[in-house]
Amino acid sequence: MVLQRRRLILTGIPGLRRAALRILAFDSLLLLLLLSPLMLPAQEAHATWSTYLGNVDGSHYSALKQINRSNVHQLEIAWTYKTGNERSYEFNPIIVGKTMYVMADHVSLIALDATTGRQLWIYHPKEVRPLETHRGVNYWKSKDGAEERLLITFNDHLQAIDAHTGQLIESFGDHGSVDLREGLGRDPQSIHLIQTGTPGQVFSDLIILGSETGEEYGSPPGDIRAFDVRTGRLVWIFHTIPHPGEFGYDTWPKDAWKYSGGTNCWGEMTVDEKRGIVYIPTGAPTYDFYGADRTGNNLFADSLLALNAATGKLIWYYQLIHHDLWDYDATAAPQLLTVRHDGKDVPIVAEASKQGFVYVFNRETGEPLWPIEERPVPKSAMPDEHSWPTQPYPMVPPPFARQSFTVKDLDPYILSPEERERWKATVEKAENKGLFTPPEQKDTIEFPGNRGGANWGSTGSDPTKGTIYVVSMDIPAILKNESNQAPSLWDIPETGTPEHKGKAVYFNYCQRCHGENHGGSPPAIPSLVNAPSVFGEEIIKSVVRYGSKDMPGSDLTDPLIKDLIAYLKDPSKAPEAILPKPPVPPVPGKEKPPVRFWSGYNLLPSLISPPWSTLTAYDLNKGIIQWQVPLGEAPQAAREQVKGTGIMLPRNGPVITAGGLVFVATKDEGKLHAYDQDTGKELWAGLMPAASEGVPAVYEVDGREYIVVCATSARQTEIPRDGPTQASGDAIVRSYVAYALPKAVTENAKP
């Protein structure tokens, strides 16, 4: 049409000439508008990394292309910043101008020179809990540029810090912080955890936050809240468990908001700044694996929410799981793209799930881009449980993870023949009715598992092409609901014998996986019976602190680890009952407290044959998988000389660049991988000083492009069948590592 109208200019007829010029101007503007969503804004908005995951759209995308397919093999370490050996981090650095902000030194916020790694200032928060963890920080700059603030949560408080000096801003909230336990309809003193390790999003002069509520009975609700970045004043709140008179209230029992919890955004939210919409994935309601006290489909749990970012008003929603009984939280950042669909450019939002699905919706209306079918699923046989009769299955695109696990899928490499036969018998006897098999009072197969599929940080996209990339894991879990009285979390006594305190530590941190009687689930979860004499105290200290095999590191202090070891040496010295039994929240209409059931997560990653993790590329213009490759090589399979395994339990995310690359820094093997964006072929892999969890960052200063990695996890070279081995311990060089091309190459680098 544009070319046809341009021909009118050549007619020489004045009226037609003027009309043609007006049409041409309109067509040129129209063409620019049509192209701009796909090209110009993506390039301009993604040239910096001043926001968690690079941009408020959560894309992990950088428009920089100095580092590209042709020269990525020449990457070298430009600088490092050592964090100390006290713990690992999952931090995604942000860079503003020439300053980088990271977390290190016992959960402190630190400013570095982004070209050298030299420390500029450090902010030490007061009284940080042992379980404190953070994945990033939010940055805000006033429109006139006069104020720059960092917003981060410590000890269930939102704090504002001067970005230039590292000083707490006393005018924010109450002397620099806002108590996040307040305003949730519960006694603030009863809330033991509400902050989230994942930062929220800044929109205009608001900071929008999710929460981390814990996953037990009586957990607080995961309401979404927005605070004024200057004053700390609460501007709006969205009740994820609706209150009386609110939409969705009738999807729960009466007054469920008073006693039920979860339904929180502990993962990542994204913002469409042009439309003023924040997209928020929510997690499971509590308790995760048994829902007799929350009859209904439980809006807005396990949903993708589209809220007005300025007011918190609901625009649309889609529930991905009804009445969740599997802990199938939605946590990955919703990806915002414009794709070509049915001959039109359509703004879409795509959400990858733990089940291995990618759900794709029209960003403005919430209409699925392709059909999503409600299919009948197995009914629960648990007492008083009313499982939902159907669950949604996207028809397009195809799933990125395996969605069934049987004896045919048992691992042939890590499991010994004896172990394989034992697990074969266990799997054959277990309830196994497919993707949505409800947990029962007997062994129940859950797959891809409650930590399978996609998780926080694991999705990224190229907004110029309509492609997304998913890091995923296949992790079988064998659930079993049992009635018991679990101890209250967080109630570790300040006084008492070491065994007394050590038992409390065990119940808080270890029991869910290793079991009440310490037996574990070998080989994936080793027995801790007589663990100090079997493994040695130094190995236990190292594994608890830094992690090993399938177990993540912890933030336990040295004295508490010592108490734990004392308890494991002789459990008989600990009192039989050391903690109060958990309060059972009242349920309206029930005269007596309901029976409670608990299940461990019971993750068994080494049971299944590889690949244990993959990196998948989707073309959402067509709704197809473009390619899929194993993510790295697992050290656990190295002795068998098995290739193409993918690493176990990745907690990593991709970075996509205009240089045609996908970067992923991996746990366990400790490498930074670079894949070809179009084919999935690995073009380069560099060994880091330590392993990494989280997402790298890409930035440019003074014409030189860098990629920085938080490499602070213990690298593991080989894991024996009979239990954990000593991790690298104090020898590991925990650090932030910045890579760049050699300066001589940088000066001549061309896209």
Residue pairs with C-beta under 8 A, 6 or more apart in sequence:
1 27
2 24
2 27
2 28
2 31
5 20
5 23
5 24
5 27
6 20
6 24
8 16
8 17
8 19
8 20
8 23
9 17
9 20
9 21
9 24
11 17
11 20
34 345
37 338
37 345
37 347
38 338
38 345
38 463
38 464
38 466
39 464
42 61
42 63
42 463
42 464
43 63
43 464
43 658
44 63
45 55
45 57
46 54
46 55
46 59
46 61
46 62
46 63
46 463
47 62
47 63
47 64
47 700
48 95
48 96
48 699
49 62
49 93
49 94
49 95
49 697
49 698
49 699
50 94
50 95
50 96
50 139
51 94
51 138
51 139
51 201
51 202
52 92
52 94
52 135
52 136
52 137
52 138
52 198
52 199
52 201
52 268
53 59
53 60
53 92
53 136
53 268
53 333
53 457
53 460
53 653
53 695
54 60
54 61
54 62
54 655
54 697
54 698
55 61
56 201
56 202
56 203
56 270
56 271
56 273
57 270
57 271
57 272
57 335
57 336
57 463
58 268
58 269
58 270
58 333
58 334
58 335
58 336
58 459
59 333
59 335
59 336
59 460
59 461
59 462
59 463
59 656
60 333
60 459
60 460
60 461
60 653
60 654
60 655
60 656
60 695
61 460
61 461
61 462
61 463
61 655
61 656
61 657
62 655
62 656
62 657
62 658
62 698
62 699
63 657
63 658
64 657
64 658
64 659
64 698
64 699
64 700
64 705
65 657
65 658
65 659
65 660
65 751
66 659
66 700
66 704
66 705
66 741
66 746
66 749
66 751
67 75
67 657
67 659
67 661
67 705
67 707
67 740
67 741
67 749
68 657
68 659
68 660
68 661
68 749
68 751
69 659
69 660
69 661
69 676
69 683
71 741
71 745
71 749
72 659
72 661
72 674
72 683
72 684
73 683
73 684
74 741
74 742
74 745
75 674
75 684
75 686
75 707
75 739
75 740
75 741
76 739
76 740
76 741
76 742
77 737
77 738
77 739
78 115
78 704
78 706
78 738
78 739
78 740
79 115
79 116
79 117
79 738
80 117
80 689
80 733
80 735
80 736
80 737
80 738
81 102
81 104
81 112
81 117
81 119
81 735
81 736
82 733
82 734
82 735
83 89
83 102
83 104
83 105
83 712
83 734
83 735
83 736
84 104
84 105
84 106
84 734
85 729
85 730
85 732
85 734
86 105
86 106
87 106
87 107
87 545
87 553
87 555
87 712
88 546
88 547
88 553
88 693
88 712
88 713
88 714
88 734
89 103
89 104
89 133
89 134
89 693
89 694
89 710
89 712
90 133
90 134
90 135
90 197
90 457
90 651
90 693
90 694
90 710
91 102
91 103
91 134
91 135
91 136
91 694
91 710
92 135
92 136
92 457
92 694
92 695
92 696
92 697
92 710
93 100
93 101
93 102
93 697
93 708
93 710
93 736
94 100
94 101
94 136
94 137
94 139
94 697
95 101
95 114
95 697
95 699
95 701
95 708
96 139
96 141
96 148
96 163
97 114
97 701
98 113
98 114
98 115
98 701
98 702
99 111
99 112
99 113
99 114
99 120
99 163
100 111
100 112
100 113
100 114
100 699
100 708
100 736
101 109
101 110
101 111
101 112
101 137
101 139
101 150
101 163
102 109
102 110
102 112
102 710
102 736
103 109
103 110
103 134
103 137
104 110
104 736
105 122
105 124
106 124
106 128
107 125
107 128
107 132
107 133
107 134
107 154
108 122
108 123
108 124
108 125
109 122
109 123
109 125
109 137
109 150
109 152
109 161
109 166
110 119
110 120
110 121
110 122
110 123
111 119
111 120
111 121
111 122
111 163
111 166
112 118
112 119
112 120
112 736
113 120
114 699
114 701
114 706
114 738
115 701
115 702
115 704
117 736
117 738
120 166
121 165
121 166
122 166
123 161
123 166
123 167
123 168
125 154
125 155
125 159
126 154
126 155
127 155
128 154
128 155
129 155
129 555
130 554
130 555
130 556
130 557
130 560
131 193
131 554
131 555
132 154
132 155
132 555
133 197
133 555
134 152
134 153
134 197
134 199
135 197
135 198
135 199
135 456
135 457
135 694
136 198
136 199
137 150
137 151
137 152
137 199
138 150
138 151
138 152
138 199
138 200
138 201
138 202
138 207
139 148
139 149
139 150
139 151
139 163
139 202
140 147
140 148
140 149
140 150
140 151
140 202
140 205
140 207
140 229
141 147
141 148
141 149
142 148
147 230
148 162
148 163
148 164
149 160
149 161
149 162
149 163
149 169
149 172
149 229
150 160
150 161
150 162
150 163
151 158
151 159
151 160
151 161
151 199
151 200
151 202
151 207
151 229
152 158
152 159
152 161
152 199
153 159
153 180
153 195
153 196
153 209
154 177
154 195
155 195
156 179
156 180
156 181
156 191
156 193
156 194
156 195
157 173
157 177
157 178
157 179
157 180
157 195
158 173
158 177
158 178
158 180
158 195
158 207
158 209
158 227
158 232
159 168
159 172
159 173
159 176
159 177
159 178
160 168
160 169
160 172
160 173
160 176
160 177
160 229
160 232
161 167
161 168
161 169
162 168
162 169
168 175
168 176
168 177
169 176
170 176
171 230
171 231
172 178
172 230
172 231
172 232
173 179
173 231
173 232
174 232
177 232
178 227
178 232
179 188
180 194
180 195
180 209
180 211
180 225
181 188
181 189
181 191
181 194
181 220
182 188
183 225
183 234
183 237
184 191
184 194
184 220
184 221
184 223
185 221
185 243
185 257
185 258
186 220
186 221
190 218
190 220
191 220
192 214
192 489
192 490
193 212
193 213
193 214
193 490
194 211
194 212
194 213
194 220
195 211
195 212
196 209
196 210
196 211
196 212
196 264
196 265
196 266
197 212
197 266
198 210
198 266
198 267
198 268
198 456
200 207
200 208
200 209
200 210
200 269
201 207
201 208
201 269
201 270
201 271
201 278
202 208
202 229
203 226
203 271
203 273
203 276
203 278
203 309
203 310
204 309
204 310
205 228
205 229
205 230
206 226
206 227
206 228
206 229
206 235
206 309
206 310
207 226
207 227
207 229
208 224
208 225
208 226
208 269
208 271
208 278
208 309
209 224
209 225
209 226
209 227
210 222
210 224
210 264
210 265
210 266
210 267
210 269
210 280
211 220
211 222
211 223
211 264
211 265
211 266
212 264
212 266
213 219
213 220
213 221
213 222
213 261
213 262
213 264
213 266
213 286
214 220
214 261
214 286
214 489
215 262
215 284
215 286
215 287
215 288
215 327
216 286
216 287
216 486
216 489
216 582
217 286
217 287
217 582
217 584
217 585
217 596
218 259
218 261
218 286
218 582
218 583
218 584
218 585
219 261
219 262
219 286
220 261
221 239
221 240
221 241
221 257
221 260
221 261
221 262
221 263
221 264
222 240
222 241
222 261
222 262
222 263
222 264
222 265
222 266
222 282
222 283
223 237
223 238
223 239
223 240
223 241
223 264
224 237
224 238
224 240
224 265
224 280
224 305
224 307
224 312
225 234
225 236
225 237
225 238
226 234
226 235
226 236
226 237
226 309
226 312
227 233
227 234
227 235
228 235
235 312
236 311
236 312
237 312
238 305
238 307
238 312
238 314
239 246
239 257
240 263
240 264
240 265
240 282
240 300
240 301
241 252
241 256
241 257
241 260
241 261
241 263
241 285
241 300
241 301
242 248
242 249
242 251
242 252
242 257
242 299
242 300
243 249
243 257
244 255
247 299
247 314
248 299
248 300
250 296
251 296
251 297
251 298
251 299
252 260
252 294
252 295
252 296
252 298
252 299
253 293
253 294
253 295
253 296
253 587
253 588
253 589
254 588
254 589
255 588
256 293
256 294
258 585
259 293
259 585
259 586
259 587
260 285
260 286
260 293
260 294
260 585
261 285
261 286
262 283
262 284
262 285
262 286
262 288
262 301
263 282
263 283
263 284
263 285
263 298
263 300
263 301
263 302
264 282
264 283
265 280
265 281
265 282
265 283
266 283
266 329
266 331
266 456
267 281
267 283
267 329
267 330
267 331
267 332
267 333
267 455
267 456
268 281
268 331
268 332
268 333
268 334
268 456
268 457
269 278
269 279
269 280
269 281
269 333
269 334
270 278
270 279
270 333
270 334
270 335
270 336
270 349
271 277
271 278
271 279
271 309
272 278
272 279
272 336
272 347
272 363
275 363
275 364
276 308
276 309
276 310
277 306
277 307
277 308
277 309
277 315
277 363
278 306
278 307
278 308
278 309
279 304
279 305
279 306
279 334
279 336
279 349
279 363
280 304
280 305
280 307
280 334
281 303
281 304
281 305
281 329
281 330
281 331
281 332
281 334
281 351
282 300
282 301
282 302
282 303
282 304
282 305
282 329
282 330
283 301
283 302
283 329
283 330
283 331
284 301
284 302
284 321
284 324
284 326
284 327
284 328
284 329
285 291
285 294
285 298
285 301
285 324
287 596
287 597
287 598
288 324
288 325
288 326
288 327
288 450
288 599
289 325
289 326
289 327
289 439
289 479
289 481
289 597
289 598
289 599
290 325
290 382
290 385
290 439
290 481
290 596
290 597
290 598
290 599
291 298
291 323
291 324
291 325
291 385
291 386
291 387
292 382
292 383
292 384
292 385
292 386
292 594
292 595
293 585
293 587
293 594
294 323
295 323
295 386
296 323
297 319
297 322
297 323
297 388
298 322
298 323
298 324
299 317
299 319
300 317
300 319
301 319
301 321
301 324
302 319
302 320
302 321
302 322
302 324
302 328
302 329
302 330
303 317
303 318
303 319
303 320
303 330
304 317
304 318
304 320
304 330
304 334
304 349
304 351
304 359
304 361
305 314
305 317
306 314
306 315
306 316
306 317
306 349
306 363
306 366
307 313
307 314
307 315
308 314
308 315
315 366
316 365
316 366
317 366
318 359
318 361
318 366
318 368
319 392
320 328
320 330
320 351
320 353
320 357
320 359
320 392
321 328
321 330
321 391
321 392
322 388
322 390
322 391
322 392
323 386
323 387
323 388
325 380
325 385
325 387
325 438
325 439
326 436
326 439
326 446
326 450
327 354
327 450
327 601
328 353
328 354
328 355
328 450
329 354
330 351
330 353
330 354
331 354
331 454
331 455
331 456
332 351
332 352
332 353
332 454
332 455
332 456
332 457
332 458
332 459
332 470
333 457
333 459
334 349
334 350
334 351
335 349
335 350
335 351
335 352
335 459
335 460
335 461
335 468
336 347
336 348
336 349
336 363
336 461
336 463
337 347
337 348
337 349
337 350
337 461
337 463
337 466
337 468
337 620
338 345
338 346
338 347
338 348
338 463
338 466
339 345
339 346
339 348
339 369
339 466
339 620
339 621
340 346
340 466
340 621
341 348
341 369
341 621
346 362
346 369
347 362
347 363
347 364
348 360
348 361
348 362
348 363
348 369
348 620
349 360
349 361
349 363
350 358
350 359
350 360
350 361
350 459
350 461
350 468
350 618
350 620
351 358
351 359
351 361
352 358
352 400
352 453
352 454
352 458
352 459
352 468
352 470
352 472
353 359
353 453
353 454
354 448
354 449
354 450
354 451
354 452
354 453
354 454
354 455
355 399
355 401
355 403
355 435
355 448
355 452
355 453
356 399
356 400
356 401
356 402
356 403
356 448
356 452
356 453
356 454
356 472
357 393
357 394
357 399
357 453
358 394
358 397
358 399
358 400
358 468
358 470
358 618
359 368
359 372
359 392
359 394
360 368
360 369
360 370
360 394
360 396
360 397
360 620
360 623
361 367
361 368
361 369
362 368
362 369
368 394
369 396
369 620
369 623
370 394
370 395
370 396
370 397
370 623
371 394
371 395
371 396
372 392
372 393
372 394
372 395
373 392
373 393
373 394
373 395
374 390
374 391
374 392
374 393
375 390
375 391
375 392
375 393
376 389
376 390
377 387
377 388
377 389
377 390
377 391
377 434
377 435
377 436
378 387
378 433
378 434
378 436
378 437
378 438
379 387
379 389
379 438
380 386
380 387
380 438
380 439
380 440
381 438
381 440
382 438
382 439
382 440
382 441
382 481
382 597
383 595
384 594
384 595
385 438
387 438
391 435
391 436
396 623
397 618
397 620
397 623
397 624
397 625
398 624
398 625
400 453
400 454
400 470
400 472
400 614
400 616
400 618
400 625
400 628
401 448
401 452
401 453
401 472
401 473
401 474
401 614
402 409
402 447
402 448
402 474
403 434
403 435
403 447
403 448
404 434
404 435
404 447
405 427
405 432
405 445
405 447
405 476
405 607
405 608
406 427
406 432
407 424
407 427
407 428
409 608
409 609
410 420
410 423
410 424
410 427
410 607
410 608
410 609
411 420
411 606
411 607
411 608
411 609
411 610
412 420
412 609
413 609
413 610
413 637
413 640
413 642
414 523
414 606
414 636
414 637
414 640
414 721
415 423
415 523
415 606
415 607
416 721
419 522
419 523
419 721
423 607
426 443
426 478
427 445
427 478
427 607
429 442
429 443
430 442
430 443
430 444
430 445
430 478
431 437
431 440
431 442
431 443
431 444
431 445
432 444
432 445
435 447
437 444
437 445
437 446
438 444
439 446
439 479
439 480
439 481
439 599
440 479
440 480
440 481
441 480
441 481
441 482
441 597
442 480
443 478
443 479
443 480
444 478
444 479
444 480
445 476
445 477
445 478
446 476
446 477
446 478
446 479
447 474
447 475
447 476
447 477
448 472
448 473
448 474
448 475
448 476
449 474
449 475
449 476
449 477
449 603
450 477
450 601
450 603
451 473
451 475
451 477
451 601
451 603
451 649
452 472
452 473
452 474
452 475
452 477
453 472
453 473
454 470
454 471
454 472
455 473
455 651
456 651
456 653
457 471
457 651
457 652
457 653
457 694
457 695
458 470
458 471
458 472
458 650
458 652
458 653
458 654
459 468
459 469
459 470
459 471
459 653
459 654
460 468
460 469
460 653
460 654
460 655
460 656
460 662
461 467
461 468
461 469
461 656
462 468
462 656
462 677
464 658
465 619
466 619
466 620
466 621
467 617
467 618
467 619
467 620
467 626
467 677
468 617
468 618
468 620
469 615
469 616
469 617
469 618
469 654
469 656
469 662
470 615
470 616
470 618
471 613
471 614
471 615
471 631
471 650
471 652
471 653
471 654
471 664
472 613
472 614
472 616
473 605
473 612
473 613
473 646
473 648
473 649
473 650
474 605
474 608
474 611
474 612
474 613
475 603
475 604
475 605
475 608
475 612
475 649
476 603
476 604
476 605
476 607
476 608
477 601
477 602
477 603
477 604
478 521
478 602
478 604
479 599
479 600
479 602
480 599
480 600
480 602
481 597
481 598
481 599
482 597
482 598
482 599
483 595
483 596
483 597
483 598
484 516
484 596
484 598
485 581
485 582
485 596
486 507
486 511
486 582
486 598
487 504
487 507
487 508
487 578
487 579
487 580
487 581
487 582
488 579
488 580
488 581
488 582
489 508
490 508
491 504
491 579
491 580
492 501
492 504
492 505
492 508
492 560
493 500
493 501
493 504
493 578
496 578
497 566
497 573
497 574
498 562
498 563
498 566
498 567
499 563
499 566
499 567
499 570
499 571
499 573
499 574
500 574
500 575
500 578
501 560
501 563
501 567
502 560
502 563
502 564
502 565
502 566
502 567
502 568
502 574
503 567
503 571
503 574
503 575
503 578
504 578
504 579
505 556
505 560
505 563
505 564
505 567
506 514
506 518
506 564
506 567
506 568
507 579
509 554
509 556
509 564
510 528
510 564
512 600
512 601
513 520
513 521
513 525
513 551
513 600
513 601
513 602
513 603
514 520
514 525
514 526
514 527
514 528
515 521
515 600
517 529
518 527
518 528
518 529
518 531
518 568
518 571
519 527
519 528
519 529
520 526
520 527
520 528
521 602
521 604
522 723
523 606
523 721
523 722
524 549
524 550
524 603
524 604
524 605
524 606
524 607
525 550
525 551
525 602
525 603
525 604
526 722
526 723
526 724
527 723
528 568
530 568
531 540
531 568
532 540
532 565
532 568
532 569
533 569
534 723
535 543
535 723
535 724
537 565
538 726
538 729
539 724
539 725
539 726
540 561
540 564
540 565
540 568
541 558
541 561
541 565
542 548
542 714
542 726
542 727
542 729
543 551
543 724
543 726
543 727
544 553
544 554
544 556
544 561
544 564
545 553
545 554
545 556
545 561
546 553
546 713
546 714
546 727
546 728
546 729
546 732
547 553
547 554
547 713
547 714
547 727
548 714
548 716
548 719
548 724
548 725
548 726
548 727
549 636
549 648
549 716
549 719
549 724
550 603
550 605
550 606
550 648
550 649
551 724
552 649
552 651
553 713
553 714
556 564
566 573
567 573
567 574
584 593
584 594
584 596
586 593
587 594
603 649
605 612
605 648
605 649
606 636
606 648
610 630
610 634
610 637
610 642
610 644
610 645
610 646
611 630
611 631
611 644
611 645
611 646
612 634
612 645
612 646
612 647
612 648
612 649
613 630
613 631
613 632
613 646
613 647
613 648
613 649
613 650
614 628
614 629
614 630
614 631
614 646
615 628
615 629
615 630
615 631
615 654
615 662
615 664
615 675
615 680
616 625
616 627
616 628
617 625
617 626
617 627
617 628
617 662
617 677
617 680
618 624
618 625
618 626
619 626
626 678
626 680
627 679
627 680
628 680
629 675
629 680
629 681
629 682
630 644
630 645
630 646
631 646
631 647
631 650
631 652
631 664
631 666
631 673
632 646
632 647
632 650
632 664
632 666
632 668
632 669
632 671
632 673
633 643
633 644
633 645
633 646
633 647
633 669
634 645
634 646
634 647
634 648
634 668
634 669
635 647
635 668
635 669
635 716
635 717
635 718
635 719
636 645
636 648
636 668
636 718
636 719
637 645
638 717
638 718
639 718
647 666
647 667
647 668
647 669
648 668
649 667
650 666
650 667
651 667
651 693
651 694
652 664
652 665
652 666
652 667
652 692
652 693
652 694
652 695
653 664
653 694
653 695
654 662
654 663
654 664
654 695
655 662
655 663
655 664
655 695
655 696
655 697
655 698
655 707
656 662
656 677
657 663
657 677
657 698
658 751
659 751
660 676
660 677
660 678
661 674
661 675
661 676
661 677
661 683
662 674
662 675
662 676
662 677
663 672
663 673
663 674
663 675
663 696
663 698
663 707
664 672
664 673
664 675
665 671
665 672
665 673
665 688
665 692
665 694
665 696
665 709
665 710
665 711
666 672
666 673
666 691
666 692
667 691
667 692
667 693
667 713
668 691
668 715
668 716
669 691
669 715
670 687
670 688
670 689
670 690
670 691
670 692
670 711
670 713
670 715
671 685
671 686
671 687
671 688
672 685
672 686
672 688
672 692
672 696
672 707
672 709
672 739
673 682
673 684
673 685
674 682
674 683
674 684
674 685
675 681
675 682
675 683
676 682
676 683
686 739
688 709
688 711
688 737
689 711
689 732
689 733
689 734
689 735
689 737
690 711
690 712
690 713
690 714
690 715
690 728
690 732
690 733
690 734
690 735
691 711
691 713
691 714
691 715
691 716
692 709
692 710
692 711
692 712
692 713
693 710
693 712
693 713
694 710
696 707
696 708
696 709
696 710
697 707
697 708
698 705
698 706
698 707
698 708
699 705
699 706
699 708
700 706
703 746
704 740
704 741
704 743
704 746
705 740
705 741
705 746
706 738
706 739
706 740
707 738
707 739
707 740
708 736
708 737
708 738
708 739
709 736
709 737
709 738
709 739
710 736
711 734
711 735
711 736
711 737
712 734
712 735
714 727
714 728
714 729
714 732
715 728
715 732
716 725
716 727
718 725
719 725
740 746
741 749
